[in-house]
Amino acid sequence: APPRIQALSKNRNQPNGTGATIRAYALQLAADKTTTFSQNIDNFIQCTRESKEAIPHVVMRNMRQFMSGMKNYLVKHGEREFEKEVEKERLKLRPNEFLNIDAILEDVMMSLVVRPLREHVCQLFIEHYFTTGALQTLAENIQHAQGKTIHDFGVQSKIVPPSEESLERILKCIERLQRADSPLDKLEHLLAAISGIFNSVSRHITLGADDLLPLVIWVLVRGKVVDAEIEAEYMWSLLHASLLSGEGGYYLTTLSSAVHVLKTLKSSQSNISTLNGCGTPDCSSVLRILVPDELHGSLNTRTLPVRPNMNTREICRILAHKIRCTNPQDYGLFKLVQGE
């Protein structure tokens, strides 16, 4: 997993690890109904549940903003003995360690805000996508695609499909993703599923975006993951922005791209891989970019997964991850039209 996700996991999974007492004290503040921290959280949860806002994305945006605000409140102002607890933890650090307060509090806010509101958000999602027809469309198209082979989805013939045993392990990761409350946990399980896909075929070939996307589509179809769009949007909306750059954002984009392909799949299409005449599933779900290689004076083609309404900044961010570029701000994204 990426370093930041590992840091968040470490704080959650090691009760006696670095920052454990800070986490425990923040939870103690939340349990004490006389603290401002606790009262703000309780009021926010109550107001969110009672609100007439029916669009899940708006509700989750408010949740994300509130969590960031409460983290800032504790860091800048503290409450009770919070600042002393932080200082005590800093004194325990070895010379090569640092205290990632943001990572510790991010996990705390997931427990205090996201977990109590998960059922409410999921219900809003179901009602929203049922009203728009998106849920039914995805379910019908997944059912329609059941009879297709893995190569019908655009997987190259030279790629050996994952074995049934490998597929079962991958789908177990998806099931754990669906059961998790925290978007961070969901992202970890998504990365585990993607890792399972890579491991199941990497003995035979190196996978690029052209190959990974149709494999993810095939997994969603085989697993009948009709709530894939809900899971993807849940993560996009609630994860901290810093987790959406690099590997986490890249593979979450791949999931959203796969959902987009399945939603736009028409029942009359006999072969997904021929859609729009390109060699990969739905051309609107992938973007081919020419990247200059200044060392060799050449242009290299990179294929990226994209999701609907993705902006150029987001595309540049995941491209920087793919080509391991440390200064993406020095580059731009340009469209070539008739050679200009």
C-alpha positions in Angstrom: 0.0 0.0 0.0 1.1 3.6 -0.5 3.1 5.2 2.4 0.3 7.4 3.6 -2.2 4.6 3.7 0.3 2.5 5.5 0.7 5.2 8.1 -3.0 5.4 8.7 -3.3 1.6 8.9 -0.4 1.4 11.3 -2.0 3.9 13.7 -5.2 2.0 13.7 -3.8 -1.6 13.9 -1.2 -1.1 16.5 -2.9 -0.1 19.8 0.5 0.6 21.5 2.2 2.1 18.5 3.3 5.7 17.9 0.4 8.0 18.5 -1.9 5.5 20.2 -2.3 7.6 23.3 -3.3 10.6 21.1 -5.9 8.5 19.4 -7.2 7.2 22.7 -7.3 10.8 24.1 -9.2 12.1 21.1 -11.7 9.3 21.5 -12.0 10.1 25.2 -12.7 13.8 24.3 -15.5 12.6 22.0 -17.0 10.4 24.7 -17.1 13.3 27.2 -20.3 15.1 26.3 -19.1 18.3 28.0 -16.3 19.0 25.5 -16.7 21.2 22.5 -15.2 18.5 20.4 -17.9 16.0 21.4 -20.8 18.4 21.2 -19.8 19.5 17.7 -19.6 15.9 16.5 -23.0 14.9 18.0 -24.7 18.0 16.6 -23.3 17.4 13.2 -24.4 13.8 13.1 -27.9 14.7 14.3 -28.2 17.6 11.8 -27.0 15.3 9.0 -29.5 12.6 9.8 -32.4 15.1 10.1 -31.5 17.1 7.1 -33.7 17.0 4.0 -30.6 17.0 1.7 -31.1 13.9 -0.5 -28.1 14.1 -2.7 -25.4 11.8 -1.2 -22.5 13.7 -2.8 -23.5 16.9 -1.1 -23.9 15.1 2.3 -20.5 13.5 2.0 -18.9 16.8 0.9 -20.2 18.3 4.1 -18.9 15.3 6.1 -15.4 15.7 4.6 -15.3 19.4 5.3 -16.5 18.9 8.9 -13.9 16.2 9.5 -11.1 18.4 8.2 -12.4 21.3 10.3 -12.5 19.2 13.5 -9.0 18.0 12.9 -7.8 21.5 12.5 -9.6 22.5 15.7 -7.8 19.9 17.7 -4.4 20.7 16.1 -4.6 24.5 16.4 -6.6 24.9 19.6 -6.6 21.6 21.4 -9.0 20.8 24.2 -8.3 19.8 27.8 -5.0 18.0 27.9 -4.8 17.3 24.1 -1.7 19.4 23.5 0.1 17.9 26.4 -0.6 14.4 25.1 0.8 15.4 21.7 4.0 16.8 23.4 4.4 13.6 25.5 4.2 11.5 22.3 6.8 13.7 20.6 9.2 13.2 23.4 9.0 9.4 23.0 10.0 9.6 19.3 13.4 8.2 18.1 15.6 10.5 16.1 14.4 9.0 12.8 10.7 9.1 13.6 8.1 11.9 13.3 4.5 12.2 14.6 1.9 12.2 11.9 -0.9 13.9 13.8 -3.0 14.3 10.6 -2.9 10.6 10.0 -3.9 9.8 13.6 -6.8 12.2 13.6 -8.0 11.2 10.2 -8.6 7.7 11.5 -10.3 9.1 14.6 -12.7 11.1 12.5 -13.5 8.1 10.4 -14.6 6.3 13.6 -16.5 9.2 15.0 -18.2 10.6 11.9 -18.2 8.2 9.0 -19.2 5.0 10.9 -22.3 6.5 12.5 -23.5 8.0 9.2 -22.6 5.2 6.9 -26.1 3.6 6.9 -27.7 7.1 6.3 -25.3 7.8 3.4 -25.8 4.3 1.8 -29.6 4.8 2.0 -29.3 8.1 0.2 -27.1 6.5 -2.5 -29.6 3.7 -3.1 -32.5 6.2 -3.4 -30.5 8.6 -5.6 -29.3 5.9 -8.0 -32.7 4.2 -8.1 -34.3 7.5 -9.0 -31.7 8.2 -11.8 -32.0 4.6 -13.0 -28.2 4.2 -12.7 -28.4 1.3 -10.3 -30.8 -0.6 -12.5 -28.7 0.1 -15.6 -25.6 -1.2 -14.0 -27.3 -4.3 -12.6 -28.9 -5.1 -16.0 -25.7 -4.6 -17.9 -23.7 -6.8 -15.5 -26.3 -9.5 -15.9 -26.2 -9.2 -19.7 -22.4 -9.5 -19.6 -22.4 -12.8 -17.7 -22.3 -14.8 -20.8 -19.2 -13.1 -22.2 -15.7 -14.5 -22.1 -12.8 -12.6 -20.5 -11.5 -11.7 -24.0 -14.8 -10.2 -25.0 -14.1 -7.5 -22.4 -11.0 -6.4 -24.3 -8.4 -8.6 -22.5 -5.7 -9.5 -24.9 -5.5 -13.1 -26.0 -1.9 -13.4 -24.8 -3.1 -12.7 -21.2 -3.9 -15.9 -19.3 -7.1 -15.3 -17.3 -6.9 -15.5 -13.5 -7.7 -19.0 -12.2 -10.9 -19.7 -10.4 -8.9 -19.8 -7.1 -7.3 -16.4 -7.9 -10.7 -14.9 -8.8 -12.1 -16.2 -5.5 -9.3 -14.4 -3.6 -9.9 -11.2 -5.5 -13.6 -11.3 -4.9 -13.0 -11.9 -1.2 -11.2 -8.5 -1.2 -14.2 -6.9 -2.9 -16.5 -8.4 -0.3 -14.4 -7.0 2.5 -14.5 -3.7 0.7 -18.3 -3.8 0.6 -18.6 -4.6 4.3 -16.1 -1.9 5.5 -17.4 1.3 7.1 -14.3 3.4 6.6 -13.4 4.7 3.1 -9.8 4.1 4.1 -10.5 0.4 4.8 -12.3 0.3 1.5 -9.4 1.7 -0.4 -7.0 -0.8 1.2 -9.3 -3.7 0.1 -9.5 -2.2 -3.4 -5.7 -2.1 -3.6 -5.6 -5.7 -2.3 -8.0 -6.7 -5.1 -5.9 -4.9 -7.7 -2.8 -6.5 -6.3 -4.6 -9.9 -6.6 -5.3 -9.2 -10.3 -1.7 -8.3 -11.0 -0.4 -11.3 -9.1 -2.7 -13.7 -11.0 -1.4 -12.7 -14.4 2.0 -11.1 -13.8 3.8 -14.4 -14.2 2.8 -14.2 -17.9 2.8 -10.5 -18.8 3.3 -7.0 -17.5 -0.1 -5.2 -17.3 -0.7 -1.7 -18.5 -3.9 0.4 -18.2 -5.2 -1.1 -21.5 -5.0 -4.6 -19.9 -5.9 -3.8 -16.3 -9.2 -1.9 -17.1 -10.9 -4.8 -18.9 -9.7 -7.2 -16.2 -11.3 -5.1 -13.5 -14.5 -5.0 -15.6 -14.4 -8.8 -15.9 -14.0 -9.1 -12.1 -17.0 -6.8 -11.4 -19.1 -8.9 -13.8 -18.0 -12.2 -12.4 -18.6 -10.9 -8.8 -21.9 -9.2 -9.8 -20.8 -6.1 -8.0 -23.9 -4.0 -8.7 -23.0 -1.5 -6.0 -19.5 -0.7 -7.5 -20.5 2.9 -8.4 -21.7 3.5 -4.9 -18.5 2.1 -3.4 -16.3 4.2 -5.7 -18.2 7.5 -5.1 -18.1 6.8 -1.3 -14.3 6.7 -1.4 -14.0 9.6 -3.8 -16.1 11.8 -1.5 -14.9 10.9 1.9 -11.2 10.2 1.5 -8.7 13.0 2.3 -7.4 14.6 -0.9 -3.9 13.5 -0.1 -4.9 9.9 -0.5 -6.4 10.5 -3.9 -3.0 11.3 -5.5 -0.6 8.6 -6.5 -1.5 4.9 -6.3 -4.7 5.2 -4.4 -6.2 7.7 -6.8 -4.9 5.8 -9.9 -6.6 2.5 -9.0 -9.7 4.2 -7.7 -9.9 5.9 -11.1 -9.6 2.5 -12.7 -12.6 1.3 -10.7 -14.7 4.3 -11.7 -13.6 3.9 -15.3 -14.7 0.2 -15.2 -18.1 1.2 -13.8 -18.5 3.8 -16.6 -17.8 1.1 -19.2 -20.4 -1.2 -17.7 -23.0 1.6 -17.4 -22.6 2.5 -21.1 -22.6 -1.0 -22.3 -25.6 -1.6 -24.6 -27.3 -5.0 -24.7 -27.0 -5.0 -28.5 -23.2 -5.0 -28.4 -21.8 -8.4 -29.0 -18.2 -7.6 -28.1 -17.1 -4.8 -25.7 -13.6 -4.7 -27.1 -14.8 -3.4 -30.5 -16.8 -0.5 -28.9 -16.0 2.8 -30.8 -13.5 0.9 -32.9 -10.7 0.9 -30.4 -8.8 -2.0 -28.8 -9.8 -1.2 -25.3 -13.2 -1.0 -23.6 -15.2 2.2 -24.2 -12.7 4.8 -25.5 -14.2 7.5 -23.2 -12.9 5.4 -20.2 -9.3 5.6 -21.2 -7.1 8.5 -22.4 -4.0 8.1 -24.5 -1.3 10.7 -23.8 2.0 11.4 -25.6 4.7 12.1 -23.0 8.0 13.6 -24.2 11.1 11.7 -23.3 13.7 14.5 -23.1 16.6 12.1 -22.6 16.1 10.2 -25.8 14.2 13.0 -27.8 11.2 10.8 -28.4 7.5 10.6 -27.5 6.1 7.8 -25.4 2.4 6.8 -25.3 0.7 6.3 -22.0 -2.8 5.1 -21.5 -4.7 6.2 -18.4 -8.0 5.2 -16.9 -10.4 8.2 -16.6 -13.8 8.8 -15.1 -16.6 11.0 -16.2 -16.1 14.8 -15.5 -12.4 14.3 -14.6 -10.5 17.5 -15.0 -7.0 18.1 -16.4 -5.5 18.6 -12.9 -6.6 15.2 -11.8 -5.4 13.6 -15.1 -1.9 15.3 -14.6 -1.8 14.0 -11.0 -2.4 10.3 -11.9 -0.1 10.7 -15.0 2.7 12.0 -12.7 2.2 8.8 -10.6 2.4 6.6 -13.6 5.6 8.1 -15.1 7.1 8.8 -11.6 7.3 12.5 -12.3 8.2 14.6 -9.2 7.5 18.0 -10.8 4.1 17.6 -12.6 3.5 21.4 -12.1 6.1 22.1 -14.8 4.0 20.2 -17.4 0.7 20.9 -19.1 -2.0 18.8 -20.9 -2.6 19.7 -24.5 -5.0 18.4 -27.2 -3.6 17.8 -30.6 -6.1 18.7 -33.4 -5.0 18.1 -37.0 -1.4 18.3 -36.1 -1.7 21.5 -34.1 
